[in-house]
Amino acid sequence: MSFITHIPGIQPFQPAEPAPVQKGVGVVGLHEGRTLLLAMNRVAHARPVAACDLSDEKLAAARRELPDLFFTADYDELLARPDVDIVAIYTPDQQHGEHIERAFAAGKDVLCTKPLVNSLPDAARILAAGRAAKRQLMVGQSTRFFEPFLRQRRDFEAGAFGELELADAHYIHRMDWFYEKSPWAATETDWVYLGLSHPLDLLRWYLGPIESVSACGQRSALGARFGVRGFDIYTVNVRAADGRLGRALGHYGCHELPRARNCIELVLYGSRGTSLAQYHDMRYLHTAPDGSEVVEDSLYALRHYYFNSEVHGMHYGEFANYLEHFASALIQGTPHSPGLEEGVEVFCLMEAARRSAESGAPVALQPLLEQVGLGRG
Ligand SMILES: NC(=O)c1ccc[n+]([C@@H]2O[C@H](COP(=O)([O-])OP(=O)(O)OC[C@H]3O[C@@H](n4cnc5c(N)ncnc54)[C@H](O)[C@@H]3O)[C@@H](O)[C@H]2O)c1
């Protein structure tokens, strides 16, 4: 086994040099959205210009940190500003559909945190609105943009593991603290969207279009105590259109995880190698061609960038990485991912998992794709 703790090419964190052309960003929802505001010093092609929240306290706290921005409790005021090019949405899951549709109607491009939406009507509505407005959207799938997952993807694209044959992902997190701060999580959404959006997006990213889903669900004692309406434990098996298999696991009422596991993990099993990416210990482990194991541990090297100098913390680095990806794509006319259609497809995957767990029967994706306006030929 070899350990790499000094990662070649990593420099100490420095704020990004502003690019000659930058997109102005208006953020709505200032809990996770505050992280994006503060992370924009890592982004070259975008800058914060406005922020919106219903809470006076959240507005006052953000104003203290970034006094030069425009602050409002009225989303329409943010949408009316000509200096806002990208609207970044971090409101509760069940509001994303409406906030996206209104941003498109105002002529803005949209960055929306995961999950993109949490209902079939909202999926259909934002797809139609985005197409009609001819505006761009990117889903803030933070896990894709965390260092070990970026490294794993780079190696996958270089063919380091041969042909991918099986993908195995999970997101597991004890969530009593989340219900206490955000009671909407228990009753206005479902963990299949709120939590499984991470592993299910990873499966779709690696396996391509998914054909069918078989899922089981259960409610934990912790979930029942907080009045969770749906399930907070899910096991999901997927079959891709090309026949390959994937598996996702979510548990949001557990006690705690032993340190051997991370809350988000993705294992890729290829014909010539295997790899594991971990959030949040920032480890990337993979087999080398000689059969030995390589452990790349960048937690201490990169904690300033990803966690704002704490050892673990909020999502500064991932949010900055995906905003830079989106803003530079808009400016340079290059592709970005996951975009509107891919995001809606991942929504259909989440919805299929929810329906399968509820009914106990496998669910095919095609009818859902057709219902939202994404039917495959
Ligand atoms: N890894 C990630 O990318 C990640 C992590 C956590 C949460 N999220 C997502 O971010 C979103 C927000 O989660 P959170 O933990 O910040 O929730 P939260 O409840 O802590 O914060 C939501 C904020 O939105 C504000 N708000 C609500 N309705 C509003 C409206 N109509 N106009 C303006 N402001 C409004 C609230 O006042 C609150 O400050 C959710 O969709 C969640 O799934 C993503």
The ligand as an ORCA input file, in Angstrom:
! r2SCAN-3c Opt
* xyz 0 1
  N     -24.580     19.594     -0.127
  C     -25.435     20.512     -0.494
  O     -25.353     20.992     -1.589
  C     -26.543     20.916      0.438
  C     -26.382     20.786      1.827
  C     -27.454     21.167      2.651
  C     -28.632     21.654      2.105
  N     -28.748     21.744      0.730
  C     -30.001     22.228      0.126
  O     -30.050     23.641      0.290
  C     -31.419     24.044      0.443
  C     -31.529     24.870      1.715
  O     -31.127     24.064      2.807
  P     -30.674     24.767      4.179
  O     -30.053     23.718      4.994
  O     -29.906     26.006      3.874
  O     -32.129     25.142      4.743
  P     -32.497     26.217      5.867
  O     -33.891     25.923      6.282
  O     -31.436     26.249      6.915
  O     -32.398     27.620      5.111
  C     -33.309     28.036      4.134
  C     -33.293     29.556      4.079
  O     -34.205     29.984      3.055
  C     -34.922     31.104      3.541
  N     -36.203     31.182      2.805
  C     -37.255     30.329      2.857
  N     -38.216     30.716      1.987
  C     -37.756     31.822      1.367
  C     -38.291     32.685      0.367
  N     -39.494     32.447     -0.162
  N     -37.543     33.739     -0.033
  C     -36.311     33.979      0.507
  N     -35.765     33.205      1.467
  C     -36.465     32.142      1.879
  C     -35.121     30.818      5.036
  O     -35.401     31.993      5.775
  C     -33.764     30.199      5.379
  O     -32.826     31.176      5.795
  C     -32.253     22.778      0.487
  O     -32.823     22.542     -0.780
  C     -31.243     21.695      0.813
  O     -31.612     20.428      0.271
  C     -27.716     21.418     -0.093
*
